[in-house]
Amino acid sequence: MLFRKIAILTIVLVSFSAKASFILLPMDDTTQQNHLKAYGITYWCLDKKYKASWLLNYRGGSFLLPDATEIRKECQIRGVSFEVLTDSEQQSVLDEIASPSQNMENVILEKAPKIAVYTPKGKQPWDDAVTLVLTYAEIPFTAIYDEEVLSDQLILYDWLHLHHEDFTGQYGKFYGSYRNVPWYIEQKKGAENLASQLGFTKVSQEKGAVAKKISDFVIGGGFMFAMCSATDSFDIALSAHGVDICEPMFDGDASDANYQSKLDYHNSFAFKDFILERRPEKYEFSDIDMTEKRNVPMEKDYFTLMEFSAKWDPIPSMLCQNHTQLVKGFMGQTTAFDAKLVKSNILVLGTCELNGEARYIHGQKGKGMFSFFGGHDPEDYQHKVGDAPTVLDLHPNSPGYRLILNNVLFPAARKKKQKT
């Protein structure tokens, strides 16, 4: 009888200890059926006040969540692969990560960051890669534009995205090919009207003021992520503050004499010593961009993610989490950055050594941080005006889109002093 009671108690204890307490969202290349939506699940959990951890370099940068019926259900609805772990299995994973011999780290995610996307009113979600992937991953964001930026509404957000924008007032340098096309004429007129409504005589002055407000947002502690032409045109606008670099077809009067010599590279975030493209018909802002200097055929166009110490440098490690270190390249108005023109204090996260270009970079400015990612759409090699939107259901495991979502999620991390 006593033996029977002991046996029953043992079974109960074993059952209790084996009870599932955690959910693992694996992010390796063989297990996860939808990497992009896994970020959305993690964001959803943070928004619901659940605890979450980012397991850097563990199975592709997996996420650890508490076990709850509604989390399991949400994973099933969104098609995200998950594994259920017992307390002992979870502890075994954390012990492996904590080992000094492993380049891994357990990063606590504290809160869902408030996200703003800088985009013109009425722009469709597929017009840029970030709004496209945020919508696909079901991560909420607020669209803002010049009015909100200039009225100091950036303070309401933790994370700001800029995509394919021209902060120089040259209307994207589309003049050469599209100046007589209705959409160009309409956009130019709309930009001029908006600048006037906001109290500026020129679009270049208004965009310069917007760039300065965004710079202040980052310096004050905000996180900024920019892609395509929003990267170099932003830095150009900051370095040309108070200098007229626009030719008459853009702003109605001549540019300043010798404006190149008047640039102040101390004001720019990431780039130095760049030379501006003066020709208005040339679809290029400066020599920062590598698009016309590339000798890389499409089939060989890949860039490599750098490897960092997860325990000592968790921020760049977070930004590079992926299920592969080799990422397919893609083009844009600004495809990649000339490595010689990147400031020495900027971390290069992704590089194409074949062409001497930086594809993905990160830096700190004041109390905040920023990342610049070259190219327009990670799954559309050479996106052109009027092309159909990318269907992300066809690319749920896109390494390039994962890099965007790394940037969306990393402001949620508990702050830990960077060692380098």
C-alpha positions as CSV (number, residue, x, y, z in Angstrom):
1,M,0.0,0.0,0.0
2,L,2.8,2.4,1.0
3,F,4.7,1.4,-2.2
4,R,1.6,2.2,-4.3
5,K,1.2,5.7,-2.6
6,I,4.9,6.4,-3.3
7,A,4.5,5.4,-6.9
8,I,1.4,7.6,-7.4
9,L,3.2,10.6,-5.8
10,T,6.2,10.0,-8.1
11,I,4.0,10.0,-11.2
12,V,2.3,13.2,-10.0
13,L,5.6,14.9,-9.4
14,V,7.1,13.8,-12.7
15,S,3.9,15.0,-14.5
16,F,4.1,18.4,-12.7
17,S,7.8,18.9,-13.5
18,A,7.2,18.0,-17.2
19,K,4.4,20.5,-17.5
20,A,5.0,22.9,-20.4
21,S,6.0,26.4,-19.2
22,F,7.6,28.0,-22.3
23,I,7.1,28.4,-26.0
24,L,10.1,28.5,-28.3
25,L,9.8,30.2,-31.7
26,P,12.8,28.6,-33.5
27,M,14.4,30.8,-36.2
28,D,16.7,28.4,-37.9
29,D,16.5,27.6,-41.6
30,T,14.9,24.2,-41.3
31,T,12.3,24.5,-38.6
32,Q,10.5,27.8,-38.9
33,Q,7.9,28.0,-41.6
34,N,7.3,31.7,-41.3
35,H,10.2,33.7,-40.0
36,L,8.6,37.1,-40.7
37,K,5.4,36.4,-38.8
38,A,7.4,35.1,-35.8
39,Y,8.5,38.7,-35.2
40,G,4.9,39.7,-35.2
41,I,4.0,37.1,-32.6
42,T,6.8,38.3,-30.4
43,Y,5.7,41.9,-30.8
44,W,2.1,40.8,-30.0
45,C,3.3,39.1,-26.8
46,L,5.1,42.2,-25.7
47,D,2.1,44.3,-26.5
48,K,0.0,42.0,-24.3
49,K,2.6,42.5,-21.5
50,Y,4.0,38.9,-21.7
51,K,7.7,38.5,-21.0
52,A,9.9,37.5,-23.9
53,S,13.5,36.8,-24.6
54,W,15.6,37.0,-27.7
55,L,18.1,34.1,-27.8
56,L,20.9,35.5,-29.9
57,N,22.6,33.1,-32.2
58,Y,20.6,30.2,-30.7
59,R,19.0,28.4,-33.7
60,G,19.0,31.5,-35.9
61,G,18.0,34.0,-33.2
62,S,15.0,32.2,-31.6
63,F,12.4,33.8,-29.3
64,L,11.4,32.4,-25.9
65,L,7.9,33.1,-24.7
66,P,5.8,31.9,-21.8
67,D,3.4,29.1,-22.5
68,A,-0.2,30.4,-22.7
69,T,-3.2,29.1,-24.6
70,E,-3.7,32.4,-26.5
71,I,-0.1,32.5,-27.6
72,R,-0.3,28.9,-29.0
73,K,-3.5,29.8,-30.7
74,E,-2.0,33.0,-32.2
75,C,0.9,31.0,-33.6
76,Q,-1.4,28.5,-35.2
77,I,-3.6,31.3,-36.7
78,R,-0.5,33.0,-38.2
79,G,1.3,29.9,-39.3
80,V,4.3,30.3,-37.1
81,S,6.1,27.2,-36.0
82,F,6.6,26.8,-32.3
83,E,8.0,24.2,-29.8
84,V,6.7,23.7,-26.2
85,L,9.4,23.4,-23.6
86,T,9.3,22.1,-20.0
87,D,11.0,24.0,-17.2
88,S,13.9,21.7,-17.3
89,E,14.2,22.0,-21.1
90,Q,14.1,25.7,-20.9
91,Q,16.8,25.8,-18.3
92,S,18.9,23.5,-20.4
93,V,18.7,25.9,-23.3
94,L,19.5,28.9,-21.1
95,D,22.5,27.0,-19.6
96,E,23.8,26.3,-23.1
97,I,23.4,30.0,-24.0
98,A,25.1,31.2,-20.8
99,S,28.2,29.0,-21.4
100,P,31.3,31.1,-22.0
101,S,32.2,28.8,-24.8
102,Q,29.1,29.7,-26.8
103,N,28.7,32.9,-28.8
104,M,25.1,33.3,-27.6
105,E,23.2,35.6,-25.3
106,N,19.7,35.8,-23.7
107,V,18.4,39.3,-24.2
108,I,15.2,40.3,-22.3
109,L,12.6,42.1,-24.3
110,E,10.8,44.6,-22.1
111,K,8.1,46.4,-24.1
112,A,6.6,46.8,-27.6
113,P,8.2,49.8,-29.2
114,K,5.9,52.5,-30.6
115,I,6.6,52.6,-34.4
116,A,6.3,55.6,-36.8
117,V,6.8,55.3,-40.5
118,Y,7.7,58.5,-42.4
119,T,5.6,58.3,-45.5
120,P,3.5,60.6,-47.7
121,K,-0.3,60.6,-47.1
122,G,-2.1,58.0,-49.3
123,K,1.0,55.9,-50.0
124,Q,0.2,52.2,-50.3
125,P,1.8,49.7,-47.9
126,W,3.6,48.0,-50.7
127,D,5.4,51.2,-51.8
128,D,8.3,50.4,-49.5
129,A,9.7,47.3,-47.9
130,V,9.2,48.3,-44.3
131,T,5.5,49.2,-44.4
132,L,5.0,46.0,-46.5
133,V,6.7,43.7,-43.9
134,L,5.2,45.5,-40.9
135,T,1.7,44.9,-42.4
136,Y,2.6,41.3,-43.3
137,A,3.9,40.6,-39.8
138,E,0.9,42.3,-38.3
139,I,3.0,44.8,-36.3
140,P,1.1,48.1,-35.8
141,F,2.6,51.4,-36.9
142,T,1.5,55.0,-37.4
143,A,2.1,56.8,-40.7
144,I,3.5,60.3,-40.2
145,Y,4.9,62.9,-42.5
146,D,6.3,66.5,-42.5
147,E,3.4,68.0,-40.5
148,E,3.8,65.6,-37.6
149,V,7.6,65.8,-37.6
150,L,7.7,69.6,-37.6
151,S,5.1,69.8,-34.9
152,D,7.4,67.7,-32.6
153,Q,5.2,64.6,-32.6
154,L,8.3,62.3,-32.9
155,I,8.5,62.3,-29.2
156,L,5.5,60.0,-29.1
157,Y,7.5,57.2,-30.8
158,D,10.4,54.9,-30.0
159,W,11.3,53.9,-33.6
160,L,11.2,55.8,-36.9
161,H,11.5,54.5,-40.4
162,L,12.5,56.4,-43.5
163,H,12.3,54.9,-46.9
164,H,13.0,56.1,-50.5
165,E,12.7,59.7,-49.5
166,D,14.6,62.7,-50.8
167,F,15.5,65.2,-48.1
168,T,17.5,67.4,-50.5
169,G,14.5,69.0,-52.2
170,Q,15.4,67.6,-55.6
171,Y,12.3,65.4,-56.0
172,G,14.2,62.1,-56.0
173,K,16.4,63.2,-58.9
174,F,13.7,61.9,-61.2
175,Y,13.9,65.1,-63.4
176,G,15.9,63.5,-66.2
177,S,13.4,60.7,-67.0
178,Y,10.1,61.8,-65.6
179,R,9.8,65.6,-65.6
180,N,7.0,65.6,-68.2
181,V,5.1,62.6,-66.6
182,P,1.9,63.5,-64.8
183,W,2.8,61.8,-61.5
184,Y,6.1,63.7,-61.3
185,I,4.4,67.1,-62.0
186,E,1.7,66.3,-59.4
187,Q,4.2,65.2,-56.7
188,K,6.3,68.3,-57.3
189,K,3.3,70.6,-57.0
190,G,2.1,68.8,-53.9
191,A,5.5,69.1,-52.2
192,E,5.6,72.8,-53.0
193,N,2.1,73.4,-51.6
194,L,3.0,71.5,-48.4
195,A,6.2,73.5,-47.9
196,S,4.2,76.7,-48.4
197,Q,1.5,75.6,-45.9
198,L,4.2,74.8,-43.4
199,G,5.8,78.3,-43.8
200,F,8.7,77.6,-46.1
201,T,9.5,79.3,-49.4
202,K,11.3,76.2,-50.8
203,V,10.8,72.5,-50.6
204,S,14.6,72.1,-50.0
205,Q,14.3,74.3,-46.9
206,E,11.3,72.4,-45.6
207,K,12.9,69.0,-46.1
208,G,16.1,70.3,-44.5
209,A,14.1,71.3,-41.4
210,V,12.5,67.9,-41.3
211,A,15.9,66.2,-41.5
212,K,17.1,68.4,-38.6
213,K,14.0,67.4,-36.5
214,I,14.7,63.7,-37.2
215,S,18.3,64.2,-36.3
216,D,17.2,65.8,-33.0
217,F,14.9,62.8,-32.4
218,V,17.8,60.4,-32.7
219,I,20.2,62.5,-30.6
220,G,17.6,62.7,-27.9
221,G,17.4,58.9,-27.7
222,G,15.3,57.7,-30.6
223,F,15.9,54.8,-33.0
224,M,15.9,55.4,-36.7
225,F,16.0,53.0,-39.6
226,A,16.5,54.2,-43.2
227,M,16.5,52.4,-46.5
228,C,17.3,53.2,-50.1
229,S,17.6,57.0,-50.9
230,A,16.5,58.0,-47.4
231,T,20.0,57.1,-46.2
232,D,22.3,59.2,-48.3
233,S,19.8,62.1,-49.0
234,F,19.3,62.4,-45.2
235,D,23.0,62.8,-44.6
236,I,23.4,65.1,-47.6
237,A,20.6,67.4,-46.2
238,L,22.2,67.5,-42.8
239,S,25.7,68.4,-44.2
240,A,24.2,71.0,-46.5
241,H,22.2,72.8,-43.8
242,G,21.9,76.5,-44.9
243,V,23.5,75.8,-48.3
244,D,21.5,75.9,-51.5
245,I,22.5,72.8,-53.5
246,C,19.4,72.8,-55.8
247,E,19.5,73.9,-59.4
248,P,16.8,76.2,-60.8
249,M,14.5,73.4,-62.1
250,F,14.1,72.2,-58.5
251,D,13.7,75.5,-56.6
252,G,13.5,78.4,-59.0
253,D,16.9,79.9,-58.4
254,A,20.6,79.1,-58.9
255,S,22.5,77.0,-56.4
256,D,25.1,78.5,-54.2
257,A,28.5,79.0,-55.8
258,N,31.0,76.4,-54.8
259,Y,28.5,74.6,-52.6
260,Q,30.5,71.5,-52.5
261,S,33.2,73.2,-50.4
262,K,30.5,74.5,-48.0
263,L,29.3,71.0,-46.9
264,D,29.8,70.2,-43.2
265,Y,30.4,66.5,-42.8
266,H,30.4,66.8,-39.0
267,N,26.6,67.1,-39.3
268,S,26.1,63.9,-41.2
269,F,25.4,60.6,-39.4
270,A,27.3,58.0,-41.4
271,F,29.1,59.4,-44.4
272,K,32.1,61.7,-45.0
273,D,34.0,63.3,-47.8
274,F,31.3,62.6,-50.4
275,I,31.0,64.5,-53.7
276,L,27.5,65.7,-54.7
277,E,26.1,65.0,-58.2
278,R,25.5,68.4,-59.7
279,R,23.8,67.3,-63.0
280,P,20.0,67.6,-62.5
281,E,19.3,65.0,-65.2
282,K,21.5,62.4,-63.4
283,Y,19.5,59.9,-61.3
284,E,22.0,60.1,-58.4
285,F,22.6,62.3,-55.3
286,S,26.3,61.7,-54.7
287,D,29.2,59.3,-55.0
288,I,28.1,57.6,-51.7
289,D,25.9,55.2,-53.7
290,M,27.5,52.3,-55.5
291,T,24.7,51.6,-58.1
292,E,26.7,52.8,-61.1
293,K,30.1,51.6,-59.7
294,R,29.0,48.0,-59.3
295,N,30.6,45.1,-61.2
296,V,28.5,42.4,-59.6
297,P,26.3,40.2,-61.8
298,M,22.8,39.4,-60.4
299,E,23.6,35.7,-59.8
300,K,26.6,36.7,-57.7
301,D,25.1,39.6,-55.9
302,Y,25.2,38.6,-52.2
303,F,26.4,40.3,-49.1
304,T,27.8,38.8,-45.9
305,L,26.6,39.6,-42.4
306,M,29.3,40.3,-39.9
307,E,29.6,38.2,-36.8
308,F,29.8,39.9,-33.4
309,S,30.2,38.7,-29.9
310,A,26.6,38.2,-28.6
311,K,27.7,38.6,-25.0
312,W,29.9,41.7,-25.5
313,D,28.1,43.4,-28.4
314,P,24.5,42.4,-28.2
315,I,23.2,45.4,-30.3
316,P,25.0,44.6,-33.5
317,S,24.3,40.9,-32.8
318,M,20.6,41.6,-32.6
319,L,20.7,43.5,-35.8
320,C,22.4,40.7,-37.6
321,Q,20.2,37.8,-36.4
322,N,19.4,35.5,-39.3
323,H,19.2,31.9,-40.4
324,T,22.0,32.6,-42.9
325,Q,25.1,34.9,-43.0
326,L,24.9,35.2,-46.8
327,V,22.0,37.4,-47.9
328,K,20.8,37.9,-51.5
329,G,21.6,41.4,-52.8
330,F,19.0,43.8,-54.3
331,M,19.1,47.2,-55.9
332,G,17.5,50.6,-55.4
333,Q,18.2,54.3,-56.1
334,T,20.8,53.9,-53.3
335,T,21.9,50.3,-53.6
336,A,24.9,50.2,-51.3
337,F,27.5,52.6,-49.8
338,D,31.1,53.2,-50.9
339,A,33.0,51.8,-47.9
340,K,35.6,54.5,-48.2
341,L,33.0,57.2,-47.5
342,V,31.7,55.5,-44.3
343,K,32.8,57.3,-41.1
344,S,35.3,55.3,-38.9
345,N,32.9,55.2,-35.9
346,I,30.2,53.4,-37.9
347,L,29.8,49.6,-37.6
348,V,29.5,47.8,-40.9
349,L,27.0,45.0,-40.4
350,G,26.8,43.7,-44.0
351,T,29.4,43.9,-46.7
352,C,30.0,42.9,-50.3
353,E,33.8,42.5,-50.4
354,L,33.6,41.7,-54.1
355,N,32.7,45.3,-54.8
356,G,34.1,47.1,-51.8
357,E,30.7,48.2,-50.6
358,A,28.9,48.4,-47.3
359,R,25.2,47.2,-47.6
360,Y,24.1,47.5,-44.0
361,I,25.5,49.9,-41.3
362,H,24.8,51.0,-37.8
363,G,25.8,53.8,-35.6
364,Q,25.1,55.9,-32.5
365,K,24.2,59.6,-32.5
366,G,23.9,61.3,-29.1
367,K,21.7,59.1,-26.9
368,G,20.0,57.3,-29.9
369,M,20.9,54.9,-32.7
370,F,20.4,54.4,-36.4
371,S,20.8,51.8,-39.1
372,F,21.1,52.4,-42.8
373,F,20.2,49.5,-45.3
374,G,20.9,49.9,-49.0
375,G,18.4,48.9,-51.6
376,H,14.7,49.1,-52.1
377,D,13.1,45.7,-51.7
378,P,14.9,42.6,-50.5
379,E,12.8,40.3,-52.7
380,D,12.6,42.4,-55.8
381,Y,16.1,42.6,-57.3
382,Q,15.6,45.8,-59.4
383,H,12.3,47.4,-58.4
384,K,11.2,50.0,-61.0
385,V,8.5,52.7,-60.9
386,G,5.1,51.1,-61.4
387,D,6.2,47.5,-60.6
388,A,3.7,45.3,-58.8
389,P,4.1,44.9,-55.1
390,T,6.1,42.0,-53.6
391,V,3.8,39.2,-52.2
392,L,5.4,38.3,-48.9
393,D,3.4,35.1,-48.7
394,L,5.9,33.9,-51.3
395,H,8.8,34.9,-49.2
396,P,8.0,34.1,-45.5
397,N,11.6,33.2,-44.8
398,S,13.3,36.1,-46.5
399,P,16.7,36.8,-44.8
400,G,16.7,40.4,-46.2
401,Y,13.3,41.2,-44.7
402,R,14.4,39.6,-41.4
403,L,17.1,42.3,-41.1
404,I,14.4,45.0,-41.3
405,L,12.4,43.2,-38.5
406,N,15.5,42.9,-36.4
407,N,15.6,46.7,-36.4
408,V,11.9,46.9,-35.5
409,L,12.3,44.7,-32.5
410,F,15.7,45.7,-31.0
411,P,14.4,48.8,-29.3
412,A,12.4,46.5,-27.1
413,A,15.5,45.0,-25.6
414,R,16.6,45.8,-22.0
415,K,19.4,48.2,-22.3
416,K,22.9,46.8,-21.7
417,K,26.0,48.8,-22.0
418,Q,27.8,48.1,-25.3
419,K,31.5,47.0,-24.8
420,T,32.9,48.3,-28.1
